[in-house]
Structures are given as C-alpha cells and as structure tokens.
Amino acid sequence: MRQYPGLAVCPQPHMRWAAACRLAFLLAAGMTLLSGPAAHAGLVFTVNDVTAAAGSTGNTTLEVSLTNDSTTDATPEIAAFQFRLMVSGASGVTFTDADILTANNPYIFGTNTSAPPLSFDTFPNTTFTASDIYTILNSGVALDPLQTVGLGRVTFDVAPSAGGLVVVTIVPNFTDSVLDPDGNRLDLPYTFVNGSINVTPVAVPEPSSLVLALVGITAAFLARASGFQATAASLCSMMRMDSGEGGPSRDSL
C-alpha cells in the first residue's frame, strides 16, 4: 500500500484506484494553493489619483501615503522614510514642489520632522526623491494595523498641450524606503502603488457662443459710434449758429 501525505491509504495495483488517488492528491494540493500562505504584515506606499485641467498651475492634490495593511498586532516603528516619484517627460506634467502639508492623511512625523525641505532636488522636474527623519533620537512613530499616514504633498503644473491619463510612478525601493530607530530596514513586505493625473482639456466656447459674443461687441461699437456721430452733429450745429449760418447768431439776440 502506498502512502500519500495528507491522504488516505491508496491501493497500488488497480488502475482505477490509482487514478482516484491521483485526483484526490491534486484536489488536496489545489486546496492548499487556494488557501495561500499565512498573512504577513506589510507596508503599502500609495500615490493617489487626481484630476487637473490642462494649463493649470500650482495643483496641490497629489499625495503619497503609507499604510500598515496588517490585520494582526504587528506595529512597526518608523524613524525615517524616503520615496521617489516620476512622470514621463512627454506627459506635460512637471513637479514644482514637495512638502509635508498632507490633507488626505495626517503627516507621519507631525511636528517632529526635519523638513523642510522634504526634497533636496531642484524643481521643476519630472522625477525627485523625498525623505524625512523623526527628530526624537532613538525613537519613531508606531504605525498601527490598518493605519494610514501621509508622507508628502506634491505640487505640480500641467502644460496647456497635455491631455489624457498621466501615470505617476512611485519607484519601488526595497532597501531603505522605511527605517527603524536603529537605522535598519524594517523586515516587512513592501508594496508600491502608482497614482495618476487625469488631465482634462480646457473648455472651448461653442461657435454659437462666439457668434453671440461678436454680435454683442459689434452692437456696442455701433452704439458708441452712433453716439459719437450725434454729439459731433450737435457741436457742428452750434458752431454754425455762432458763425451766423443757418439761423440768428447769439449777438443778434
């Protein structure tokens, strides 16, 4: 009799019994794969999705966040971080600044931050690195399970010619994206989620609106011209009266 781990004893000689055992083994293996490995605490870097108009400047809605996606008691202590963002040079989007004024989630280090600056790169650009260090020595911020904090706000401009969906890539860094108070990498799974900027076109007036605007301008011009002509005719009439033409002069009265 042949033994299979996790299965009942299977008779060896008979073909039908062998086939049945093989099927049972495959089903058991499939159930193991479906159940997956045990859950691990992980850190997720995320760039949010935003919308901006073509030709707009000073947009401040793009942010980077960090989430502890663990549902267990794993609470990593974070004393430093860094992230790198980039967009295509042909996208028409340029980064103009990076700071800690996050609105979607509270900034990770609060007031215990070494920023500004959050980035030492020269702006504007299409790629930069941002980083910060917790200023209380030998300490850090405990990130509770399922807690999300902000890592930075990114200001950007959009060229008038830009359009469509622009991908904002957060470059995967599994070496020193997050450090503990001893300066060591946190030994946790890392996930990096890109964001996007949906560039909407500038609204162009419909032809009918343009026609109405031109009619209004023309009417205003004609009205002013008519008023000018009436005033000029009145002045000419008064001048003729003063010179004795077309009626008695003021001296004869």
C-alpha positions in Angstrom: 0.0 0.0 0.0 1.4 3.4 -1.0 1.2 6.3 1.4 0.4 9.9 0.3 0.9 12.8 2.8 -2.4 14.0 4.0 -4.4 11.4 2.1 -5.9 8.0 3.0 -4.1 4.8 2.1 -4.4 4.0 -1.6 -4.2 0.6 -3.2 -1.4 0.4 -5.7 -2.3 -2.2 -8.4 -5.6 -1.3 -9.7 -5.6 1.5 -12.4 -8.9 3.0 -11.3 -7.8 3.2 -7.7 -4.5 4.8 -8.8 -6.4 7.4 -10.9 -8.7 8.1 -8.0 -5.8 8.6 -5.6 -4.0 10.9 -8.1 -7.2 13.0 -8.4 -7.5 13.2 -4.6 -3.9 14.3 -4.4 -4.4 17.1 -7.0 -7.5 18.3 -5.2 -5.7 18.5 -1.9 -2.8 20.3 -3.5 -5.2 22.8 -5.1 -7.0 23.5 -1.8 -3.6 24.2 -0.3 -2.7 26.7 -3.0 -6.1 28.4 -2.8 -5.8 28.8 1.0 -2.4 30.6 0.3 0.4 31.4 2.8 -0.2 32.8 6.2 -1.0 36.5 6.3 2.0 38.9 6.9 2.1 42.5 8.0 3.1 44.7 5.1 3.7 48.4 4.3 2.0 49.9 1.3 3.2 53.1 -0.4 0.4 54.7 -2.4 0.1 57.7 -4.8 -3.5 58.9 -5.1 -5.4 59.5 -8.3 -6.3 63.2 -9.0 -7.7 65.4 -11.8 -6.3 68.6 -13.1 -7.1 70.9 -16.0 -4.7 71.4 -18.9 -2.8 74.6 -18.5 -3.3 74.7 -14.7 -0.5 75.6 -12.3 0.1 75.1 -8.6 -2.0 71.9 -8.2 -1.8 70.6 -4.7 -4.0 67.5 -4.7 -1.3 64.8 -5.3 -0.1 63.0 -2.2 1.9 59.9 -1.1 0.7 57.8 1.8 1.9 54.8 3.8 -0.4 52.1 5.1 0.2 49.2 7.5 -2.1 46.7 5.9 -1.7 44.2 8.7 -4.8 42.9 10.5 -2.7 41.5 13.3 -0.8 43.1 16.2 2.2 44.0 14.0 3.1 47.6 14.8 6.3 48.7 13.1 8.1 51.7 14.5 9.3 54.1 11.8 12.1 56.6 12.3 12.9 57.5 8.6 11.5 57.1 5.1 12.1 58.0 1.5 10.2 57.8 -1.7 10.9 58.6 -5.4 8.2 59.8 -7.9 8.4 60.2 -11.6 6.3 61.1 -14.7 7.1 60.8 -18.3 9.0 63.8 -19.7 6.5 63.9 -22.6 3.4 64.0 -20.4 3.3 67.7 -20.0 3.2 67.4 -16.2 6.0 68.8 -14.1 6.6 68.6 -10.3 7.1 72.0 -8.8 7.5 71.3 -5.0 7.1 68.7 -2.3 6.1 69.4 1.4 4.6 67.8 4.5 1.2 69.6 4.2 -0.8 66.4 3.5 -4.6 66.8 3.6 -5.8 63.2 3.0 -4.0 61.7 6.0 -2.0 63.2 8.9 1.7 63.6 8.2 3.6 60.7 9.7 6.0 62.6 11.9 3.7 65.5 12.8 5.9 68.4 14.1 8.8 66.1 14.9 10.2 66.5 11.4 13.4 67.5 9.8 11.6 69.1 6.9 11.5 71.5 5.2 12.9 70.7 2.7 11.2 67.4 2.1 13.3 67.1 -1.1 16.7 68.4 -1.9 16.2 68.1 -5.7 15.8 71.2 -7.9 12.3 72.0 -9.1 10.6 72.0 -11.5 11.3 68.4 -12.6 9.8 65.2 -13.7 11.4 63.0 -11.1 12.5 63.6 -7.5 13.3 61.9 -4.2 11.7 63.0 -0.9 12.8 61.9 2.6 12.4 62.8 6.3 13.8 61.7 9.7 12.0 61.6 13.0 13.8 64.2 15.2 13.4 62.4 18.5 16.6 60.3 18.8 16.3 56.5 19.3 12.5 56.7 18.7 10.0 56.5 15.9 6.3 56.5 15.1 4.4 53.3 15.7 2.1 52.5 12.7 -0.9 50.6 14.0 -2.6 47.8 11.9 -4.6 49.3 9.1 -3.4 52.8 9.9 -2.6 55.2 7.0 -0.3 58.3 7.3 0.8 60.9 4.8 4.4 61.0 3.5 4.2 64.1 1.4 2.2 66.5 -0.7 3.4 67.2 -4.3 2.7 70.4 -6.2 2.6 70.2 -10.0 1.8 72.1 -13.2 0.1 70.9 -16.3 1.1 72.2 -19.8 -1.8 73.5 -22.0 -1.0 70.8 -24.6 -1.3 68.0 -22.0 -4.2 65.6 -22.0 -5.4 62.1 -21.0 -4.2 60.0 -18.1 -0.7 60.6 -16.8 0.8 57.8 -14.7 2.7 58.9 -11.6 5.1 56.2 -10.8 6.5 55.6 -7.3 9.8 53.8 -7.8 10.0 50.5 -5.9 12.7 50.6 -3.2 13.0 47.5 -1.1 16.3 48.6 0.6 15.7 51.8 2.6 12.2 53.0 2.0 11.5 52.8 5.7 14.0 52.5 8.6 13.5 51.7 12.3 15.1 53.8 15.1 18.3 51.9 14.8 18.6 52.8 11.2 17.8 49.3 10.0 15.4 48.3 7.2 12.0 47.0 8.5 11.9 43.4 7.6 8.3 43.5 6.2 6.7 43.0 2.7 6.6 46.2 0.7 4.0 47.2 -1.9 4.2 50.2 -4.2 1.0 51.5 -5.8 1.2 54.1 -8.7 -1.1 57.0 -9.0 -2.4 59.1 -11.9 -3.3 62.6 -13.0 -6.4 62.7 -15.2 -5.7 65.8 -17.4 -9.0 67.4 -18.6 -9.0 69.7 -21.7 -9.6 73.4 -21.4 -13.3 74.2 -22.3 -13.6 75.9 -25.7 -16.7 78.1 -26.3 -19.1 76.7 -28.8 -19.4 78.5 -32.2 -22.8 79.9 -31.2 -21.4 81.5 -28.1 -18.6 83.0 -30.2 -21.1 84.5 -32.6 -23.2 86.0 -29.8 -20.1 87.5 -28.3 -19.1 89.0 -31.7 -22.6 90.4 -32.2 -22.5 92.0 -28.7 -19.2 93.6 -29.3 -20.3 94.9 -32.7 -23.5 96.3 -31.3 -21.6 98.1 -28.5 -19.2 99.5 -31.0 -22.0 100.8 -33.3 -23.8 102.3 -30.3 -20.7 104.2 -29.3 -20.1 105.3 -32.9 -23.7 106.5 -33.2 -23.4 108.4 -30.0 -20.2 110.0 -31.2 -21.8 111.0 -34.5 -24.8 112.6 -32.8 -22.5 114.6 -30.5 -20.4 115.7 -33.4 -23.5 116.8 -35.4 -24.8 118.8 -32.4 -21.4 120.6 -32.0 -21.4 121.5 -35.7 -24.9 122.9 -35.5 -23.9 125.1 -32.6 -20.8 126.3 -34.4 -22.9 127.3 -37.5 -25.2 129.2 -35.2 -22.3 131.1 -33.7 -21.0 132.0 -37.1 -24.3 133.2 -38.4 -25.0 130.3 -40.7 -28.4 128.5 -40.6 -30.0 131.0 -38.2 -29.6 134.1 -36.0 -26.4 134.5 -34.0 -26.3 135.0 -30.3 -25.3 138.6 -30.9 -28.5 139.4 -32.8 -30.5 138.1 -30.0 
